[in-house]
Amino acid sequence: MSHSDSSQHPGTVLRKRFMVPYGLDSDRLAADLGVPANRLEDVLAGQRSITADLALRLGRYFGTAPLYWMNLQSRFDLHVTGTVMADDIAREVRPFQKRVA
């Protein structure tokens, strides 16, 4: 997984790395996965996260580890949250300091 993947929504990765190369459209993929088309469209549009259920379905379909899809989502979430919350976290959280006995 490249560093740039962490700043891309998993739906973008799904489209670019899997759907486009295999010539899949969202209706076919949704039907093959057994999920509602609007659910998949929301993921592809970056408006919905990859859930454990969808990760398992994508893993089975593409022969990938479900953890691949969950990691894409986690990395994206950390990137977005870290970007938005970095200053607040730096100001509010006092790092743990081990006390020497």
N, C-alpha and C positions, 0 to 999 in steps of 0.2 A: 504494500500500500504506500503510495507516494505521499510526501508532505502536503501536496496540493489537494489530495483527497480530503484532508481534515477541514478544509475551508469550503468544500463542495457538499451540497446536500446529497444524501445517499440516492435520492431520486435522479439526480444529475448523473451520478456514477452508473446507476442502473441503465439509464438511457444510453449514455455514451459508450460504455464498456460492454454492454450485453445486448440491448435491444437493437441498436443501429447495426453492429457487426453481424447479427443473426437475422436481420430483416424483420424484426418483430414489431408489430404495432401494439398499442395499449389494450385494444379490445381482445386481440388474440391472447396476449400474455395474461390478462385478467381471467379470461375463460379457462386457459390452461392451468392457472394457479388455483382456480376455484374461489376467486374473490370478486366482489362487486367492481365494475369498471371505474366507478367514481372514486372508490377507495384507492385504486392504483393511480388514477389520474392525479389525485391529491398528493400522493407521494412523489410522482414525477414532477409536479409543479412546485415541490418544496413546501407544501402546506400541511403535510402530515408526516409523522415519523415512521420509520421502520419499526414494527412491533416484533415481539418474539414469534408470534404466529406467522407473520409475513416472512421473517428471516428463515423460519423452518421451511416454508413453501418455496421461497427463492432458492434455498440451499438444495432442496430435492430436485427442483426443476433444472437448475444450471449445474448441478454436481459440485457445488461449493459448500464450504462449511457454513452452517447458520451463523456461527460466530463472526465470520467475515462481514456479514450484513449488520450484525449488532455492533461490531467495532466501528464500522463506517458511521453509524448513527451516534455512538458515544463520542467519537472523535469530533464529529460535527458539532454536537451539543456543547462539548467542552470548549471548542474554538469560539463558538458564538457567545456563550455565556462568559468566557474569559475576556473576550473583547469588550463586551458590554459592562461587565462587573469588575474589571481589573482594578480600577481606582478605588471603588468602594471596599473591595476585599483587602487591598493593601492598607487602607485606612482603618478598617474595623477589626481585622484579625491580627492578634499579637502572636507571633510564632512561639511555640513551646521552647523553653530553654531548660535543658536538663540541669538539675542542681547537683553540684558536687558535694558529696557528704564529708 
